[in-house]
């Protein structure tokens, strides 16, 4: 799909429209537009699966991955606003979280019914290890009586973006009642939510739900981990050409709808670069590229 070069006979579905907006927001400056759009996002539906990064497994209903690294506060704000909106559309009440991950930020989002929140609390973890646990407490409830959206936004920009943006998710978002006496008229109501924002040294939150109760806990990410093994602008990195080729192949496999075909392609790549398949003088190169392949597999093709 090429945005701006085709006319649609009917309106885009809301999720597809938001994904298109996210693709455009994350498009790198310069280069071939079509190629940039094709590499911007990998979207994986995983109802019972796990998203793995740096040894962390996060059960998720959907996992959106962007390989684009932003460089300004404005671009970062556009990225997280678009990502949260796309996740909100896919998350189901009392279902698994929807998660987003990129070189700059990890976001995890859940929707919890008021009863489940009061009786069982809620826990949420981002792919980079940031997490929050809201205890079961009848005092934890929203102002508007509907499902509560809980998010964890964990920044790991390092020194690339020093001024992190201030964001208020869902500021003008409204929901329609589908049950109770107002269901016939579909009365609109504002969204109840609590949003946690984290760096490796700080935690803040905002929203319409008061979570200041005993037992509330949060875990910040351990460090600003390097998301891409390419290093800073590809400098001082071994075997850059081989890694670039492997990355292109893994991204192509990640876009396939057939999971069996994806796994078959990954096995072929693993056999090609396994150190045992190479002569002694080529083992260092094979080991470096094989390790990179495993990191890409964990990031772009969750188990």
Buried (B, 14 or more C-beta within 10 A) or exposed (E): EEEEEEEEEEEEEEBBBBBBBBBBBBBBEEEEBEEBBBBBBBBBEBEEBEBBBBEBBBBBBBBBBBBBBBEEBEBBBBBBBBBBBBBBBBBEEBEBBBBBBBBBBBBBBBBBBBEBBBEBBBBBBBBBBBBBBBBBBEEBBBEBEBBBBBBBBBBBBBEBBEEBBEBEBBEEEEBEBEEEEEEEEEEEBBBBBBBBBBBBEEBEBBBBBEBEBEEBEBBBBEEBBBBBBBEEEEEEBEBEEBBEEBBEBBBEBBBBEEEEEBBEBBEEBBEBBBBEEBEEEEBEBBBBBBBBBEBBBBBBBBE
